[in-house]
């Protein structure tokens, strides 16, 4: 049985290799709540995506581990765990990064 496929809301980029996703929220309270849940996940895994955020959005970028050359299963699994944070609350919408 293979690993679950990556949510199409994540964009895979090549130069440099990375996964990107933009999330839209109804307001700052939802952004803050999501970032607090993300902080716990990151501490648990000792893995920290690059973030930018504003009142109603969060941009996430996951780079490969230092000893790898491209996006692999570790990055894909971490992105799926982030997706599960969204399923718990259901408070975000994905925005296609290719349209930004």
Secondary structure, 3 states (H helix, E strand, C coil): CCCCCCCCCCEEEECCEEEEEEEEECCHHHHHHHHHHHHHHHHHHCCCCEEEEECCEEEEEEECCCCCCCCCHHHHHHHHHHHHHHHHHCCEEEECHHHC
